[in-house]
Each structure stands twice: as C-alpha cells, then as structure tokens.
C-alpha cells in the first residue's frame, strides 16, 4: 500500500487447483490501483475462481475446490491488508 492506502503491487499464485501452479494476473489486477475494499476482493476472488481448473476426485469436487479457492484467497488478502496497514 502507498501512503494513501492504495495497492501498488500484488501477485496471486494458486496451487492444487490446476495441473501446475497458476499465476493469476487478472486477480492481481483487481487489487492494484484500489484501496483493497470488499469490491476489489470480490473481483479478485471471481478472477481466481475463473482461473481454477481442478480435478474431481474423492478428496473434493470441482465445485468445492473452486469455491474454497476463492474463500481462502479472500481471507489471505484480508490478512495481508491488515499486516500492510500495521507496518
């Protein structure tokens, strides 16, 4: 975050939701230039869910893995925002 609370850089990587690790630039772009409010986080999670290509097996369905990826990314983003605001 810059001195005005605007996100100036972000990277979003995902594992275990595709054949290889994904770097989701669309998700990062949803945060950059914003104050990382709930709207920006929602846009990020939508981009993440769109990028997911998980498999369907006994450990979890495609729908479950896709949903959870967005939930966990949202939580991670909020924690990172809190840490950035404290520093």
C-alpha positions in Angstrom: 0.0 0.0 0.0 1.1 3.5 -0.7 0.7 6.4 1.8 -2.9 6.9 0.6 -3.8 3.2 1.2 -3.8 2.3 -2.5 -2.5 -1.1 -3.6 0.5 -0.5 -5.8 1.7 -4.1 -6.3 0.2 -7.6 -6.0 0.8 -11.2 -7.2 -1.6 -14.0 -6.8 -0.4 -17.6 -7.1 -2.6 -20.7 -6.8 -1.6 -24.3 -6.1 -3.6 -27.5 -6.1 -6.4 -26.2 -8.4 -4.8 -27.0 -11.8 -2.2 -29.3 -13.3 0.5 -26.8 -12.4 0.8 -23.7 -10.2 -1.0 -20.7 -11.6 0.0 -17.1 -11.5 -3.3 -15.2 -11.9 -2.6 -11.8 -13.2 -6.3 -10.9 -13.5 -6.7 -11.4 -9.8 -3.7 -9.2 -9.0 -5.0 -6.5 -11.5 -8.3 -6.5 -9.5 -6.3 -5.3 -6.5 -3.8 -2.9 -8.0 -4.9 0.7 -8.0 -7.7 0.0 -5.5 -7.9 0.6 -1.7 -8.5 -3.2 -1.4 -12.1 -2.8 -0.3 -14.6 -5.6 -0.4 -15.5 -4.8 -4.0 -11.8 -5.3 -5.1 -11.6 -8.5 -3.1 -14.8 -9.8 -4.7 -13.3 -9.0 -8.1 -10.1 -10.8 -7.1 -12.0 -13.9 -6.0 -14.0 -14.0 -9.1 -10.8 -14.0 -11.2 -9.4 -16.7 -9.1 -12.5 -18.9 -9.5 -12.4 -18.4 -13.2 -8.8 -19.5 -13.4 -9.2 -22.7 -11.4 -9.1 -26.0 -13.3 -9.2 -28.6 -10.5 -9.8 -32.3 -10.8 -12.8 -34.1 -9.4 -11.8 -36.9 -7.0 -12.7 -38.5 -3.7 -10.9 -35.6 -1.8 -13.1 -32.9 -3.3 -15.3 -32.0 -6.2 -14.5 -29.4 -8.8 -17.2 -27.1 -7.4 -15.9 -27.4 -3.9 -12.3 -26.8 -4.8 -13.2 -23.8 -6.9 -15.4 -22.3 -4.2 -12.8 -22.9 -1.5 -10.0 -21.3 -3.6 -11.9 -18.0 -3.6 -12.8 -18.1 0.1 -9.2 -18.8 1.1 -7.8 -16.2 -1.2 -10.2 -13.6 0.2 -9.1 -14.5 3.8 -5.4 -14.3 2.8 -5.9 -10.9 1.1 -7.6 -9.5 4.2 -4.8 -10.8 6.4 -2.2 -9.3 4.1 -4.1 -6.0 4.1 -4.1 -5.9 7.9 -0.4 -6.5 8.0 0.3 -3.9 5.4 -1.7 -1.3 7.3 0.2 -2.1 10.5 3.6 -1.6 9.0 
